[in-house]
Amino acid sequence: GHSAGGELTNAVRAHPMSVLLFDEIDKAHPRLFDLFLQILEDGRLTDGQGATVHFTECVLIFTSNLGVSAEVIRPRKRRSARADTPGSTDGGEGGPGGDGESAGEQETAGGSRRSRLSRHD
């Protein structure tokens, strides 16, 4: 029930020196990003009971598949002899947008919470 606290906060409280893996974070509900930002910026999280749990001894790992499908489906174009001529855009360098951005960078552009999360090491 609600009086038991959260699974994440209870687990970290019981084992403060933990490795936490959040797989495919790009599929998480947007409200979870607020919680992750609190953990990453403040090093702590307050559960539903008002108890503060510190994450300073935890290692957090986030995985994402953003941009992977676009690069797997569309293999890199080989540069042809025409691509090396001045003014030619055939097979040039750069990602899907043609300006050097990868597909993942394009998917997360726009000041979203996800782009703020990407600043953390």
C-alpha positions as CSV (number, residue, x, y, z in Angstrom):
1,G,0.0,0.0,0.0
2,H,0.9,3.7,0.2
3,S,2.2,3.4,3.8
4,A,5.0,1.0,2.7
5,G,7.0,3.7,0.8
6,G,8.4,3.4,-2.7
7,E,10.3,0.4,-4.1
8,L,13.2,2.6,-5.2
9,T,13.6,4.6,-2.0
10,N,13.2,1.5,0.2
11,A,15.8,-0.4,-1.8
12,V,18.3,2.5,-1.6
13,R,17.6,3.0,2.1
14,A,18.4,-0.7,2.7
15,H,21.4,-0.7,0.4
16,P,22.8,2.8,0.1
17,M,25.9,1.7,-1.9
18,S,24.2,0.3,-4.9
19,V,24.4,0.3,-8.7
20,L,21.0,1.2,-10.2
21,L,20.4,0.4,-13.8
22,F,17.5,2.2,-15.6
23,D,17.2,0.4,-19.0
24,E,15.7,2.2,-22.0
25,I,15.1,5.4,-20.1
26,D,13.7,7.0,-23.3
27,K,10.6,4.9,-22.8
28,A,10.0,6.1,-19.2
29,H,7.0,8.2,-18.3
30,P,7.8,12.0,-18.5
31,R,7.1,12.5,-14.7
32,L,9.9,10.1,-13.9
33,F,12.4,12.6,-15.4
34,D,11.5,15.0,-12.6
35,L,12.4,12.4,-10.1
36,F,15.7,11.6,-11.9
37,L,16.6,15.2,-12.1
38,Q,16.0,15.6,-8.3
39,I,18.3,12.6,-7.7
40,L,21.0,13.8,-10.1
41,E,21.0,17.4,-9.1
42,D,20.3,17.2,-5.3
43,G,21.6,13.6,-4.6
44,R,18.4,12.8,-2.7
45,L,14.8,11.9,-3.1
46,T,11.9,12.3,-0.8
47,D,9.4,9.4,-0.8
48,G,5.6,9.6,-0.3
49,Q,6.0,9.4,3.5
50,G,8.2,12.5,3.6
51,A,11.4,10.5,4.4
52,T,14.5,11.7,2.5
53,V,16.7,9.0,0.9
54,H,20.3,10.0,-0.1
55,F,21.6,8.6,-3.4
56,T,25.1,10.0,-3.0
57,E,26.7,6.6,-2.6
58,C,24.8,5.1,-5.6
59,V,26.0,4.6,-9.1
60,L,23.2,5.4,-11.6
61,I,23.3,4.0,-15.1
62,F,20.8,5.0,-17.8
63,T,20.6,3.3,-21.1
64,S,18.7,4.6,-24.2
65,N,18.1,3.4,-27.7
66,L,17.5,6.9,-29.1
67,G,18.8,7.1,-32.7
68,V,19.9,3.5,-32.8
69,S,17.0,2.3,-35.1
70,A,17.7,5.1,-37.6
71,E,21.4,4.3,-37.9
72,V,20.8,0.5,-38.0
73,I,18.1,0.7,-40.7
74,R,20.0,3.3,-42.8
75,P,23.6,2.3,-43.2
76,R,26.1,5.0,-43.9
77,K,26.3,6.2,-47.4
78,R,29.6,5.8,-49.1
79,R,31.1,8.9,-50.5
80,S,31.2,8.8,-54.2
81,A,33.7,10.6,-56.4
82,R,30.9,13.2,-57.1
83,A,30.6,13.8,-53.4
84,D,34.1,15.2,-53.3
85,T,33.4,17.8,-55.9
86,P,32.7,21.4,-54.6
87,G,29.0,22.1,-54.2
88,S,28.0,18.5,-54.2
89,T,25.8,17.2,-51.4
90,D,25.6,13.6,-52.4
91,G,26.8,11.3,-49.7
92,G,28.3,14.1,-47.6
93,E,29.2,13.9,-44.0
94,G,26.7,14.4,-41.2
95,G,23.7,12.8,-39.7
96,P,20.1,12.5,-40.9
97,G,19.7,16.3,-40.7
98,G,22.8,16.9,-42.8
99,D,24.2,19.4,-40.2
100,G,26.4,16.9,-38.3
101,E,23.7,16.0,-35.7
102,S,23.1,12.4,-34.9
103,A,19.6,11.0,-35.0
104,G,19.7,10.8,-31.2
105,E,20.6,14.5,-30.9
106,Q,17.7,15.4,-33.2
107,E,15.2,13.3,-31.2
108,T,16.2,15.0,-27.9
109,A,16.6,18.6,-29.2
110,G,14.3,21.3,-27.8
111,G,15.2,21.9,-24.2
112,S,13.4,18.8,-22.9
113,R,14.0,17.1,-19.5
114,R,15.8,14.4,-21.5
115,S,18.3,16.9,-22.8
116,R,18.9,18.2,-19.2
117,L,19.5,14.6,-18.1
118,S,22.2,14.2,-20.8
119,R,24.4,16.8,-19.1
120,H,25.1,14.6,-16.1
121,D,28.1,12.3,-16.1
